[in-house]
């Protein structure tokens, strides 16, 4: 083979290799771009969850609704204080349960400039206070507690310390000059203690709220609160991180439309509790039975 032919062959081969490389680069670029878009389409919505019956119910409800719409949803179990801090930092998308105007006022005041608190509540008939068993007929007011502190061992059985209601209970102790200690534990431990005490017809006093399924399991009554330290009717609002509305316009609108009545929330809690091992399944069952309610939110 002549030098000229060898040179032409080498040049031709190099040109073909260069073209092939460019083609691979273009193809790779398109593939990477497609992968990036796919990842963006599947960004996970992170919703804070607290181990309270109504919270477990509504968070699993929204997980079921949004996943049916093609979104990935992560329910992150964390107490109220960390939830609000994470909303502020942008690490959490939704904190679904903010009680106002009293219980979570301190969190609202601290984070109102860094988070988006909805103008309208999703639940309007919340009640909070100290509760005792119905069989404690002589104790009907918070003012009756000091005279009966021996019956309770001077203890109020509480739950997670970061909850707004626990903070408010400390105010109650101060406002009424109660000679009591507020025992911190968990919501599950508090409920277990209440059920055990009621089963044995023993005294117990605890900060509770409605909606809560404990009232369907044992007979309890709220103590009168003459000073209104716990407030009167509470409403439950959703909070979201700054920018969530623009990042997820449809989801934000759906959740802004969300509202539940007493019966709807009660039925949802029951359905989720009946599927304790798979709460999303219980939420889906409720959704199927209340599709007209859900459809109104999705308009």
VOPAGU-2260 file (C-alpha; in pm, 1 decimal, decimal comma):
REM VOPAGU-2260
SITE   aa  ch    i         X         Y         Z
SITE  UNK   A    0       0,0       0,0       0,0
SITE  UNK   A    1     136,4     343,2     -95,7
SITE  UNK   A    2     211,6     611,3     160,5
SITE  UNK   A    3     -75,1     824,5      19,5
SITE  UNK   A    4    -328,6     544,3      53,1
SITE  UNK   A    5    -213,6     465,3     405,3
SITE  UNK   A    6    -245,5     833,5     496,7
SITE  UNK   A    7    -595,9     855,8     353,0
SITE  UNK   A    8    -698,5     542,6     541,9
SITE  UNK   A    9    -565,1     677,5     869,2
SITE  UNK   A   10    -739,2    1013,3     818,6
SITE  UNK   A   11   -1068,4     845,1     727,0
SITE  UNK   A   12   -1050,6     623,0    1034,3
SITE  UNK   A   13    -981,4     922,3    1261,0
SITE  UNK   A   14   -1275,6    1115,3    1113,9
SITE  UNK   A   15   -1507,8     819,3    1170,3
SITE  UNK   A   16   -1389,7     786,5    1532,4
SITE  UNK   A   17   -1443,6    1156,0    1596,5
SITE  UNK   A   18   -1795,2    1143,4    1449,6
SITE  UNK   A   19   -1877,9     837,1    1656,7
SITE  UNK   A   20   -1754,5    1010,1    1971,6
SITE  UNK   A   21   -1962,7    1317,8    1896,9
SITE  UNK   A   22   -2266,7    1099,0    1837,0
SITE  UNK   A   23   -2213,1     918,5    2168,8
SITE  UNK   A   24   -2168,3    1253,5    2345,2
SITE  UNK   A   25   -2493,9    1385,8    2202,7
SITE  UNK   A   26   -2676,1    1066,0    2290,7
SITE  UNK   A   27   -2529,0    1069,2    2640,8
SITE  UNK   A   28   -2627,5    1430,3    2688,7
SITE  UNK   A   29   -2984,7    1356,3    2591,0
SITE  UNK   A   30   -2999,1    1055,5    2821,1
SITE  UNK   A   31   -2857,8    1247,3    3117,8
SITE  UNK   A   32   -3102,1    1528,1    3059,0
SITE  UNK   A   33   -3386,9    1279,4    3052,3
SITE  UNK   A   34   -3270,2    1122,9    3377,6
SITE  UNK   A   35   -3248,3    1462,5    3545,0
SITE  UNK   A   36   -3598,1    1550,3    3434,8
SITE  UNK   A   37   -3723,7    1216,2    3558,2
SITE  UNK   A   38   -3563,3    1276,0    3897,7
SITE  UNK   A   39   -3724,2    1618,7    3918,2
SITE  UNK   A   40   -4060,7    1467,5    3833,0
SITE  UNK   A   41   -4018,3    1226,9    4123,1
SITE  UNK   A   42   -3910,0    1471,4    4395,0
SITE  UNK   A   43   -4038,0    1344,4    4727,4
SITE  UNK   A   44   -4289,0    1550,1    4925,5
SITE  UNK   A   45   -4194,9    1524,3    5292,9
SITE  UNK   A   46   -4480,3    1555,6    5542,9
SITE  UNK   A   47   -4418,4    1574,1    5916,4
SITE  UNK   A   48   -4601,4    1318,1    6126,8
SITE  UNK   A   49   -4667,4    1310,1    6501,4
SITE  UNK   A   50   -4776,8     992,1    6676,6
SITE  UNK   A   51   -5126,9    1122,9    6752,9
SITE  UNK   A   52   -5437,4     943,5    6618,9
SITE  UNK   A   53   -5571,0    1234,8    6414,9
SITE  UNK   A   54   -5224,3    1312,9    6279,6
SITE  UNK   A   55   -5155,3     954,9    6174,4
SITE  UNK   A   56   -5495,7     950,4    6006,4
SITE  UNK   A   57   -5460,4    1269,0    5800,5
SITE  UNK   A   58   -5094,7    1216,6    5704,4
SITE  UNK   A   59   -5169,4     868,7    5571,1
SITE  UNK   A   60   -5474,9    1006,4    5394,7
SITE  UNK   A   61   -5262,0    1262,0    5210,3
SITE  UNK   A   62   -4996,6    1002,0    5135,8
SITE  UNK   A   63   -5263,0     787,1    4969,6
SITE  UNK   A   64   -5415,0    1079,4    4776,0
SITE  UNK   A   65   -5086,0    1221,2    4650,6
SITE  UNK   A   66   -4929,8     888,0    4559,2
SITE  UNK   A   67   -5242,0     810,9    4357,8
SITE  UNK   A   68   -5167,3    1134,5    4169,7
SITE  UNK   A   69   -4812,2    1015,5    4093,6
SITE  UNK   A   70   -4615,7    1191,0    4369,9
SITE  UNK   A   71   -4367,4    1027,3    4604,2
SITE  UNK   A   72   -4452,2    1100,8    4968,0
SITE  UNK   A   73   -4237,9    1045,6    5275,5
SITE  UNK   A   74   -4398,5    1067,1    5620,4
SITE  UNK   A   75   -4131,5    1176,1    5866,1
SITE  UNK   A   76   -4205,2    1103,5    6232,6
SITE  UNK   A   77   -4094,2    1399,2    6443,7
SITE  UNK   A   78   -4221,5    1611,3    6731,8
SITE  UNK   A   79   -4373,3    1955,3    6687,3
SITE  UNK   A   80   -4064,0    2160,0    6771,0
SITE  UNK   A   81   -3837,1    1980,7    6519,5
SITE  UNK   A   82   -4116,2    1995,5    6261,4
SITE  UNK   A   83   -4139,4    2372,0    6278,0
SITE  UNK   A   84   -3760,2    2411,2    6274,5
SITE  UNK   A   85   -3741,7    2184,9    5967,9
SITE  UNK   A   86   -4017,9    2382,9    5794,7
SITE  UNK   A   87   -3818,2    2697,2    5861,8
SITE  UNK   A   88   -3498,6    2540,8    5724,4
SITE  UNK   A   89   -3676,7    2407,7    5415,1
SITE  UNK   A   90   -3604,7    2043,6    5504,6
SITE  UNK   A   91   -3972,7    1961,1    5558,8
SITE  UNK   A   92   -4249,7    2046,8    5313,7
SITE  UNK   A   93   -4561,9    2021,7    5528,9
SITE  UNK   A   94   -4642,9    2039,7    5900,9
SITE  UNK   A   95   -5011,4    1943,0    5888,0
SITE  UNK   A   96   -5123,3    2006,5    6245,5
SITE  UNK   A   97   -5083,6    2351,1    6400,7
SITE  UNK   A   98   -5336,5    2428,7    6675,6
SITE  UNK   A   99   -5434,8    2794,3    6704,1
SITE  UNK   A  100   -5504,5    3041,8    6851,0
SITE  UNK   A  101   -5364,1    2908,1    7180,7
SITE  UNK   A  102   -5185,3    2571,5    7183,8
SITE  UNK   A  103   -4918,7    2634,2    6918,6
SITE  UNK   A  104   -4911,1    3011,8    6944,8
SITE  UNK   A  105   -4545,6    3008,2    7053,5
SITE  UNK   A  106   -4447,7    2821,2    6736,3
SITE  UNK   A  107   -4656,5    3052,9    6520,4
SITE  UNK   A  108   -4493,5    3359,7    6673,8
SITE  UNK   A  109   -4145,1    3213,8    6631,3
SITE  UNK   A  110   -4181,5    3095,6    6271,4
SITE  UNK   A  111   -4453,0    3311,3    6114,1
SITE  UNK   A  112   -4196,9    3505,2    5907,6
SITE  UNK   A  113   -4015,7    3192,1    5787,4
SITE  UNK   A  114   -4304,1    2955,7    5712,1
SITE  UNK   A  115   -4642,4    2973,8    5544,5
SITE  UNK   A  116   -4934,5    2925,1    5784,4
SITE  UNK   A  117   -5267,1    2872,1    5610,3
SITE  UNK   A  118   -5536,9    3135,5    5658,7
SITE  UNK   A  119   -5813,7    2876,2    5681,5
SITE  UNK   A  120   -5815,2    2569,5    5910,8
SITE  UNK   A  121   -5881,4    2213,9    5802,0
SITE  UNK   A  122   -6058,4    2141,4    6132,7
SITE  UNK   A  123   -6262,9    2394,0    6332,3
SITE  UNK   A  124   -6383,8    2230,2    6654,5
SITE  UNK   A  125   -6075,8    2139,0    6854,0
SITE  UNK   A  126   -6098,5    2119,8    7234,7
SITE  UNK   A  127   -5800,9    2105,3    7470,6
SITE  UNK   A  128   -5785,6    2072,9    7847,1
SITE  UNK   A  129   -5714,0    1859,8    8150,7
SITE  UNK   A  130   -5930,6    1548,2    8161,1
SITE  UNK   A  131   -6021,8    1300,5    8433,4
SITE  UNK   A  132   -6240,2     986,1    8434,8
SITE  UNK   A  133   -6616,0    1040,9    8455,0
SITE  UNK   A  134   -6631,3     843,4    8779,8
SITE  UNK   A  135   -6439,4    1121,3    8960,5
SITE  UNK   A  136   -6767,3    1301,6    9031,9
SITE  UNK   A  137   -6625,8    1548,9    9285,9
SITE  UNK   A  138   -6357,9    1683,2    9051,6
SITE  UNK   A  139   -6503,1    1902,4    8778,7
SITE  UNK   A  140   -6271,1    2202,8    8760,1
SITE  UNK   A  141   -5898,6    2264,6    8747,3
SITE  UNK   A  142   -5956,4    2456,5    9070,8
SITE  UNK   A  143   -6050,9    2125,5    9239,7
SITE  UNK   A  144   -5710,5    1966,1    9178,7
SITE  UNK   A  145   -5505,5    2108,0    9465,9
SITE  UNK   A  146   -5757,5    1990,1    9724,3
SITE  UNK   A  147   -5730,2    1640,6    9575,4
SITE  UNK   A  148   -5359,6    1623,3    9495,8
SITE  UNK   A  149   -5315,3    1319,0    9720,8
SITE  UNK   A  150   -5544,1    1117,5    9495,3
SITE  UNK   A  151   -5324,8    1194,7    9193,9
SITE  UNK   A  152   -4988,6    1177,4    9375,4
SITE  UNK   A  153   -4951,3    1541,2    9264,7
SITE  UNK   A  154   -4889,3    1421,8    8907,5
SITE  UNK   A  155   -5035,0    1521,6    8573,3
SITE  UNK   A  156   -4970,4    1243,4    8320,8
SITE  UNK   A  157   -4836,1    1410,5    8006,7
SITE  UNK   A  158   -4683,9    1324,6    7669,2
SITE  UNK   A  159   -4412,6    1464,2    7438,6
SITE  UNK   A  160   -4255,8    1776,3    7595,2
SITE  UNK   A  161   -4232,6    1971,4    7267,1
SITE  UNK   A  162   -4608,9    1972,5    7206,1
SITE  UNK   A  163   -4784,2    2306,1    7235,9
SITE  UNK   A  164   -5041,2    2157,1    7473,5
SITE  UNK   A  165   -4763,1    2043,8    7708,4
SITE  UNK   A  166   -4622,2    2396,0    7711,5
SITE  UNK   A  167   -4968,8    2532,8    7778,9
SITE  UNK   A  168   -5016,9    2283,0    8063,4
SITE  UNK   A  169   -4712,7    2432,8    8234,3
SITE  UNK   A  170   -4891,5    2768,4    8209,4
SITE  UNK   A  171   -5199,0    2607,9    8366,0
SITE  UNK   A  172   -4989,0    2483,2    8657,7
SITE  UNK   A  173   -4859,9    2837,0    8710,0
SITE  UNK   A  174   -5191,5    3015,4    8655,3
SITE  UNK   A  175   -5377,3    2794,7    8902,0
SITE  UNK   A  176   -5080,1    2758,6    9137,5
SITE  UNK   A  177   -5111,0    2380,3    9116,9
SITE  UNK   A  178   -4888,3    2174,6    9343,7
SITE  UNK   A  179   -4838,1    1918,0    9067,1
SITE  UNK   A  180   -4556,7    1780,7    8851,8
SITE  UNK   A  181   -4614,6    1743,3    8479,9
SITE  UNK   A  182   -4481,5    1400,9    8377,2
SITE  UNK   A  183   -4327,6    1392,9    8029,6
SITE  UNK   A  184   -4348,4    1073,3    7826,5
SITE  UNK   A  185   -4510,1     993,1    7492,0
SITE  UNK   A  186   -4866,6    1007,8    7366,9
SITE  UNK   A  187   -4879,8     628,2    7350,0
SITE  UNK   A  188   -4749,8     593,5    7707,4
SITE  UNK   A  189   -4996,8     854,8    7833,3
SITE  UNK   A  190   -5290,9     677,7    7669,4
SITE  UNK   A  191   -5178,2     341,7    7806,2
SITE  UNK   A  192   -5161,7     489,6    8156,7
SITE  UNK   A  193   -5508,4     642,3    8123,9
SITE  UNK   A  194   -5658,6     315,1    8006,0
SITE  UNK   A  195   -5493,5     119,8    8286,9
SITE  UNK   A  196   -5608,0     368,9    8550,7
SITE  UNK   A  197   -5964,9     371,9    8419,4
SITE  UNK   A  198   -5977,1      -6,6    8403,4
SITE  UNK   A  199   -5888,7     -14,5    8774,2
SITE  UNK   A  200   -6108,8     288,8    8853,4
SITE  UNK   A  201   -5809,7     482,2    8984,2
SITE  UNK   A  202   -5753,9     860,3    8967,1
SITE  UNK   A  203   -5568,6    1005,1    8670,1
SITE  UNK   A  204   -5549,3    1353,2    8519,0
SITE  UNK   A  205   -5395,7    1426,6    8178,4
SITE  UNK   A  206   -5384,8    1700,6    7912,7
SITE  UNK   A  207   -5600,9    1578,8    7625,4
SITE  UNK   A  208   -5764,9    1707,8    7313,2
SITE  UNK   A  209   -6053,1    1638,2    7082,2
SITE  UNK   A  210   -6048,0    1494,5    6823,5
SITE  UNK   A  211   -5887,6    1191,4    6992,2
SITE  UNK   A  212   -5997,1     829,6    6986,3
SITE  UNK   A  213   -5940,5     782,1    7361,3
SITE  UNK   A  214   -6282,0     942,2    7421,6
SITE  UNK   A  215   -6447,6     658,1    7228,8
SITE  UNK   A  216   -6265,6     398,4    7438,9
SITE  UNK   A  217   -6308,8     526,6    7795,5
SITE  UNK   A  218   -6541,7     774,0    7965,5
SITE  UNK   A  219   -6352,6    1097,1    8031,9
SITE  UNK   A  220   -6451,3    1455,4    8097,1
SITE  UNK   A  221   -6270,2    1785,3    8056,1
SITE  UNK   A  222   -6225,8    1993,1    8371,0
SITE  UNK   A  223   -6363,4    2346,6    8366,0
SITE  UNK   A  224   -6095,5    2604,9    8294,8
SITE  UNK   A  225   -6228,5    2931,4    8447,7
SITE  UNK   A  226   -5916,9    3128,3    8353,5
SITE  UNK   A  227   -5933,5    2999,8    7992,5
SITE  UNK   A  228   -5561,4    2923,5    7992,8
SITE  UNK   A  229   -5620,0    2645,0    7739,3
SITE  UNK   A  230   -5841,1    2877,4    7539,3
SITE  UNK   A  231   -6181,2    2778,5    7409,1
SITE  UNK   A  232   -6237,0    2641,6    7059,8
SITE  UNK   A  233   -5913,0    2558,9    6879,1
SITE  UNK   A  234   -5867,2    2527,5    6503,0
SITE  UNK   A  235   -5612,1    2313,4    6321,8
SITE  UNK   A  236   -5408,1    2464,1    6040,2
SITE  UNK   A  237   -5145,9    2345,8    5794,6
SITE  UNK   A  238   -4801,7    2506,0    5767,6
SITE  UNK   A  239   -4566,6    2468,3    5472,0
SITE  UNK   A  240   -4211,1    2566,6    5390,8
SITE  UNK   A  241   -4135,8    2883,2    5199,2
SITE  UNK   A  242   -4149,7    2801,9    4828,0
SITE  UNK   A  243   -4365,7    2490,6    4853,0
SITE  UNK   A  244   -4658,4    2671,6    4692,7
SITE  UNK   A  245   -4457,6    2758,5    4380,7
SITE  UNK   A  246   -4284,4    2419,3    4365,4
SITE  UNK   A  247   -4607,4    2218,9    4389,1
SITE  UNK   A  248   -4889,2    2446,9    4280,9
SITE  UNK   A  249   -5151,0    2173,5    4240,7
SITE  UNK   A  250   -5065,3    1997,2    4566,3
SITE  UNK   A  251   -5066,9    2323,9    4756,4
SITE  UNK   A  252   -5408,3    2414,2    4616,5
SITE  UNK   A  253   -5553,3    2073,1    4701,7
SITE  UNK   A  254   -5426,2    2090,2    5057,8
SITE  UNK   A  255   -5547,6    2449,1    5094,5
SITE  UNK   A  256   -5898,7    2327,9    5003,1
SITE  UNK   A  257   -5882,5    2048,7    5262,7
SITE  UNK   A  258   -6137,5    2055,3    5546,0
SITE  UNK   A  259   -6287,9    1779,6    5761,6
SITE  UNK   A  260   -6598,4    1768,6    5978,7
SITE  UNK   A  261   -6620,3    1587,4    6313,3
SITE  UNK   A  262   -6782,2    1281,8    6155,4
SITE  UNK   A  263   -6542,2    1270,7    5861,4
SITE  UNK   A  264   -6232,7    1293,2    6081,7
SITE  UNK   A  265   -6378,0    1042,9    6329,1
SITE  UNK   A  266   -6450,8     791,2    6053,7
SITE  UNK   A  267   -6103,3     844,4    5905,7
SITE  UNK   A  268   -5934,9     776,3    6241,6
SITE  UNK   A  269   -6139,2     459,1    6290,1
SITE  UNK   A  270   -6058,2     333,2    5939,5
SITE  UNK   A  271   -5685,4     393,7    5985,3
SITE  UNK   A  272   -5684,2     231,9    6330,4
SITE  UNK   A  273   -5859,8     -75,3    6190,7
SITE  UNK   A  274   -5557,1    -117,6    5962,6
SITE  UNK   A  275   -5289,6     -38,8    6218,3
SITE  UNK   A  276   -5030,8    -253,1    6040,1
SITE  UNK   A  277   -5100,6     -75,9    5710,4
SITE  UNK   A  278   -5249,5     268,0    5784,6
SITE  UNK   A  279   -5239,3     375,9    5419,3
SITE  UNK   A  280   -5477,2      89,4    5342,4
SITE  UNK   A  281   -5718,0     222,0    5604,6
SITE  UNK   A  282   -5687,2     571,6    5459,2
SITE  UNK   A  283   -5760,9     440,5    5108,1
SITE  UNK   A  284   -6071,4     266,5    5237,9
SITE  UNK   A  285   -6193,3     595,6    5385,2
SITE  UNK   A  286   -6112,5     777,8    5059,5
SITE  UNK   A  287   -6313,7     524,2    4860,1
SITE  UNK   A  288   -6611,3     581,4    5091,6
SITE  UNK   A  289   -6573,3     961,4    5082,8
SITE  UNK   A  290   -6462,6    1024,0    4726,6
SITE  UNK   A  291   -6706,8    1312,6    4689,8
SITE  UNK   A  292   -6539,6    1491,4    4982,8
SITE  UNK   A  293   -6191,2    1438,1    4839,4
SITE  UNK   A  294   -6303,3    1544,5    4490,2
SITE  UNK   A  295   -6407,7    1885,0    4628,3
SITE  UNK   A  296   -6052,3    1943,3    4752,9
SITE  UNK   A  297   -5905,2    1853,2    4415,7
SITE  UNK   A  298   -6099,2    2114,5    4218,4
